[in-house]
Amino acid sequence: MMSQEQNELITRVGPKAPAGKLMRMYWQPAGLVDELAGDRPIKPVKLLGEDFVLFRDEEGRYGLLDRDCPHRGADLAFGRLEGGGVRCAFHGWLFDVNGKCLETPAEPASSKLCAGIKQRAYPVMQRGGMLWAYLGEGEPPAFPELDCFAAPAAYTFAFKGLFECNWLQAMEVGIDPAHASFLHRFFEDEDTSAAYGKQFRGASAGSEMPMTKILREYDRPIINVESTEYGLRLIALRQLDDERTHVRVTNQLFPHGFVIPMSTEMTITQWHVPVDDENCYWYAIFTSYTKPVDKEKMLAQRLELYELPHYTSRKNRSNDYGFDPHEQARETYTGMGADINVHDQWAVESMGKIQDRTREHLGSSDKAIIAYRKLLRQEIEKVAGGQKPMMFLDADNARSIQGPGTMDGIGPTRGWETYWMEVDVARRRGAPWAAPASNETSATVTHLSAAE
């Protein structure tokens, strides 16, 4: 049983909170590139409990500054984009992407005030259709060579959505293999050829069997959890018969991400990014290993549920997530429609703004949750002791974090351990872009091929 003090330790992310100090050691998604694609590329951003302004200047450079003007505290998110930066609408003070004060026009022409003014600024990088900010001190870490960063832009699609709850309970749903058999249960199987862009709706690799059928009929998976250099690997096994086992391989990407298979051709790399202690955005990059992503279709599918500009769900707490008791009795498991994003949102928001973990009772199917919380506490303690945490990477180590491998398919009951690696490596080798394979899986598959 977890104490309230332990729950506070792993959930709170403000600047002085231990988990907040850990989170500031990593690049954080601050927005989608598309959010700054319009005529006025500037927006307020709340991240890890702090307020910023994110913008693109006239030269195309991205900047993230503290939101309050250092003159009298007015809101820079309402500023004018001109003169090489963002100009406060109150007195015209002008700041570039590095926080340098370029002008204080209300002051006398001879004034040297501007030279001594600097707004706090943060590094911003563009990766995978997202804008990443580093809020920590010193030099930021290098980016790992994940598939979603290695793939060309045509083979990725980025999106996000708001959850009105703490980041940790939102993240933990993604490393819970058991819930999909219930929360995402479908009573009837659809045509898998029409499953593009939809999770759990296609056929598993190496078969014609719909994923919906597997989840529905085999709801007691054996879950293996392995420690890796990037976090955790989760393997969920659903034995169909003596010869065949469904194998689903997913990954927890420390500190607050996961990588999961979406279909035989796509993966989802997703981060649950704290807005503050009681809200978070999920940011996802969908990566294709076959053909370029149909971005228009992917966007249209998601805009059926999510409203711009804040990427809020049309089905939410205020309307009971569209819950219909008659639908639940006759048509769907949850009574909340067929979109699994709604299911997940209900599950994590229904726990409360910050889940009270002192009241929960974990079982053996929660072993990934238990392992992750242990890892999180361990890395929080490292940072508190002045050490660098897991996945704070230098350039050399960043190149070693590749993939990571995922798989969703039906393989042999005896030999599934290498089967999933073979499927993953074959997909990478067949990709039209240079999809890196981890040393572990490449060596295993090469060894097997040589032995054969």
URPE-V258122 format. One record per helix or strand of 2 or more residues. SS is the DSSP state (a for helix, b for strand). FROM is the first residue (numbers start at 1). LEN is the number of residues. If there is no record, write none. Layout:
SS|FROM|LEN, SS|FROM|LEN
//
This chain:
a|4|8, a|18|6, b|27|6, a|33|4, b|42|6, b|50|7, b|62|5, a|76|3, b|80|3, b|85|3, b|94|2, b|100|4, a|113|4, b|121|7, b|130|5, b|145|2, a|147|4, a|153|3, b|156|8, a|167|7, a|179|3, a|192|3, a|211|7, b|222|6, b|231|9, b|244|10, b|257|5, b|266|11, b|279|10, a|295|9, b|306|2, b|312|2, a|317|6, a|325|6, a|340|10, a|357|3, a|364|21, a|395|6, b|402|2, b|407|6, a|416|14, a|439|13
//
